[in-house]
Amino acid sequence: MIYILDLQNDQLVKAEIVVPEPNEIPLKKDGWNFNWRELSKEINSRIFILRSIGLYPGVEGALQLKTENEMLVMNVLEIAPHNIGRKSKKYDYVAGCLIAFACKESFKLKSDYKEFLTFMSKTSLIKWYSEKYGASVGLGQRMYIDSENGLKLINEYLERKY
């Protein structure tokens, strides 16, 4: 079981990361930035959502993982519109849980890139990914999370005790 932080009540809330049902795929008309329906159709691609469990279940974030040249790529990561911003943000730990999940998936690879997660970062976020998630700069805006930092994220975000 994973937990995200309800910022209004300062309480941990149960959540899960799953492949979405067709009716759970985030939509642009609901304020999401990416066309998740189209992303779900891409070759060598898998879509996951982080869904809160409980009284008011809902999709809190989404993730697209792709396999390219035997590497696991975190191609798209998006937090639900209601979880963005400092003042109106509903839940915290959503991005951390999704990134940790992607790291965990990288441990399943059967290639030389096993236990490495790679992704492209916006220039403005490179420092943030490095400081918050232990990501390293590869080349240009390409970043990666190695096995040591991946395990730290898995322990912190996916194995958090209530």
C-alpha positions in Angstrom: 0.0 0.0 0.0 1.2 3.5 -0.8 0.2 6.7 0.9 -0.1 10.3 -0.3 -0.4 13.3 2.0 -3.8 15.1 2.3 -2.5 18.6 2.8 -5.7 20.0 4.3 -5.8 17.5 7.1 -2.1 16.6 7.3 -3.1 12.9 7.1 -1.8 10.1 5.0 -4.3 8.7 2.5 -4.2 5.3 0.9 -3.4 5.2 -2.8 -2.5 2.7 -5.5 -0.8 2.8 -8.9 -2.6 0.9 -11.5 -3.2 0.6 -15.2 -6.3 2.8 -15.7 -9.7 1.5 -16.8 -10.9 3.3 -20.0 -13.1 5.6 -17.9 -10.2 6.6 -15.6 -7.9 7.9 -18.3 -7.3 11.6 -17.6 -8.8 14.0 -20.1 -7.7 17.4 -21.4 -11.3 18.7 -20.9 -10.8 18.1 -17.2 -7.7 20.3 -17.0 -5.0 17.8 -17.8 -2.2 19.0 -20.1 -1.5 15.8 -22.0 -3.8 13.7 -24.2 -3.5 10.5 -22.2 -5.9 8.6 -24.5 -3.4 9.1 -27.3 -0.4 8.4 -25.1 -2.0 5.1 -24.1 -1.9 4.0 -27.8 1.8 4.5 -28.4 4.0 1.5 -29.2 6.2 0.1 -26.4 4.3 2.3 -23.9 2.5 1.7 -20.7 0.2 4.1 -18.8 -0.3 4.1 -15.1 -2.4 6.3 -12.8 -2.0 7.0 -9.1 -5.5 6.8 -7.6 -6.5 7.7 -4.1 -8.5 5.2 -2.2 -11.2 5.9 0.3 -14.1 8.2 0.8 -13.4 10.3 -2.3 -11.3 8.2 -4.7 -9.8 9.9 -7.7 -7.0 10.1 -10.2 -4.2 12.1 -8.6 -1.4 11.7 -11.2 -0.5 9.8 -14.3 2.7 8.3 -15.8 3.7 7.0 -19.2 6.7 4.6 -19.3 8.3 3.6 -22.6 11.0 1.2 -23.5 13.5 2.6 -25.9 16.8 1.0 -26.9 16.3 -1.4 -23.9 16.1 1.5 -21.5 13.1 2.4 -19.4 12.1 6.0 -20.1 9.7 8.0 -18.0 8.2 9.7 -21.0 5.4 11.7 -19.4 4.6 12.5 -15.8 1.6 14.6 -14.9 0.1 15.6 -11.6 -3.7 16.1 -11.5 -4.6 19.8 -11.9 -5.9 19.9 -8.3 -2.5 18.8 -7.0 -0.6 21.6 -8.6 0.4 24.9 -6.9 1.2 25.9 -3.4 -2.2 27.2 -2.2 -4.8 24.9 -3.7 -2.8 21.7 -3.8 -4.8 18.8 -2.4 -2.3 16.0 -2.1 1.5 15.8 -1.8 3.9 12.9 -2.6 2.1 12.1 -5.9 5.1 12.8 -8.1 7.4 11.0 -5.7 5.2 7.9 -5.7 5.0 7.8 -9.5 8.8 8.3 -9.9 9.5 5.7 -7.3 7.1 3.3 -9.1 9.0 4.0 -12.4 12.3 3.2 -10.7 10.8 0.0 -9.3 9.7 -1.0 -12.9 13.3 -0.3 -14.1 14.5 -3.1 -11.8 12.5 -5.6 -13.9 14.5 -4.8 -17.1 16.5 -7.6 -18.6 19.2 -5.4 -20.2 22.3 -3.5 -19.3 20.1 -0.6 -18.3 18.4 -2.6 -15.5 17.8 -0.5 -12.4 18.2 2.8 -14.3 15.3 5.2 -15.1 15.9 7.9 -17.7 13.8 10.9 -18.6 14.0 14.3 -20.3 13.6 17.3 -17.9 12.6 20.9 -18.6 15.7 23.0 -18.0 14.0 24.8 -15.1 13.4 21.4 -13.3 16.8 19.9 -13.5 18.0 21.2 -10.2 14.7 20.2 -8.5 14.9 16.6 -9.9 18.5 16.4 -8.7 17.8 17.7 -5.2 14.5 16.1 -4.5 14.8 12.8 -6.3 18.6 12.2 -6.6 18.5 12.3 -10.4 21.7 12.9 -12.3 22.3 14.8 -15.5 23.2 12.6 -18.4 23.5 14.7 -21.6 21.8 18.0 -22.1 18.3 17.7 -20.5 18.5 13.9 -20.3 18.5 12.8 -16.7 18.6 9.4 -15.0 18.1 7.9 -11.6 20.5 5.1 -10.7 19.8 2.0 -8.6 21.0 3.5 -5.4 18.8 6.6 -5.6 16.0 4.5 -7.1 16.0 2.2 -4.0 15.9 5.3 -1.7 12.8 6.6 -3.6 11.2 3.2 -3.4 11.7 3.0 0.3 10.6 6.6 0.9 7.5 6.7 -1.3 6.3 3.1 -1.9 7.2 1.5 1.4 6.2 4.3 3.7 4.6 3.1 7.0 1.3 4.6 8.0 
